[in-house]
Amino acid sequence: MEKNSAPTAQDHTSYLPGLAVRAAEPPVPPGEDVYDTTTEPPGEVLILSYDKFCDDDRRNDGSLSDVKNLTQLFTQMGYGLQAEWNLSRVDTIRTIKAFSANKRLKKAGCVIVIVLSHGRDRRTFYTSDGRPLRVDSVRDFFLEEACPHMKGKPKIFLFQMCRGEDEPTEVVTDSIDAVREPPRNMMAIYSTTEGFVSVRHKDFGSPFVNAFCEILAKEAWHLSLDELLRKIQKRYNTEGFGAVIDKQDFHFMKRFYFNPRRRCVS
């Protein structure tokens, strides 16, 4: 389970109550080694947040702040966004399947899926009914053949969750009724490395999400994802209690730029 830390006076100045995104003017153009996010919209985002569970002793305090920050960020950046709260395992699978099949993805340059929950182990998180769901089951909906709208396009997954000591888990195929294929053009980013807890502030959300939103708002207009992650890690070090971001590439062969379009949030 996530490590909760008590907020301090410094925390009030560390996390921005509002984010102001700087637009990419002009956007970074696509190329042989650059993914195309000059599309309209540049991408579609799915946020799956779990802050209530069937076990009353297990809560995900701070998730509301994380969703607010992420919503501000991606809305201002001009991305399409769908946020879902406290879904059961069955409804989580149904939601991801519908999202991956949505025709909106045809026009989008990328897909970003964000999971905010408690982790069971390095491969699994809990849905609101207390049932485990494997992270690769989430990714499998976006395999090239399973999600033709996103074939050849980048798919990015963010997991804010603990990744405690590995435990035996039942292998269940939840995602697709298709022949397995290797993942391509995918990147998974975790708030912590395998075997470690993930830190969360009860009132201000997780240091990882806060660092992610703050750095993207300021720097996504001109830096690639790899460059942004280095800055996020540096920012994360100051409030993440030494946590280290874990990035996994799955044939993610090109540079990725978010190419934000400035949008006003009412």
JOVENDA-V8282 format. One record per run of one state. SS is the DSSP state (~ for helix, > for strand, _ for the rest). FROM is the first residue (numbers start at 0). LEN is the number of residues. If there is no record, write none. Layout:
BEGIN
[[SS/FROM/LEN] [SS/FROM/LEN]]
END
This chain:
BEGIN
[[_/0/2] [>/2/3] [_/5/3] [~/8/6] [_/14/16] [>/30/1] [_/31/2] [>/33/1] [_/34/9] [>/43/6] [_/49/2] [>/51/1] [_/52/6] [>/58/1] [_/59/3] [~/62/14] [_/76/3] [>/79/6] [_/85/3] [~/88/13] [_/101/1] [~/102/4] [_/106/3] [>/109/7] [_/116/2] [>/118/3] [_/121/2] [>/123/3] [_/126/5] [>/131/3] [~/134/6] [_/140/7] [~/147/3] [_/150/3] [>/153/7] [_/160/2] [>/162/1] [_/163/22] [>/185/5] [_/190/5] [>/195/1] [_/196/2] [>/198/3] [_/201/3] [>/204/1] [_/205/1] [~/206/13] [_/219/5] [~/224/13] [_/237/8] [>/245/5] [_/250/4] [>/254/1] [_/255/11]]
END
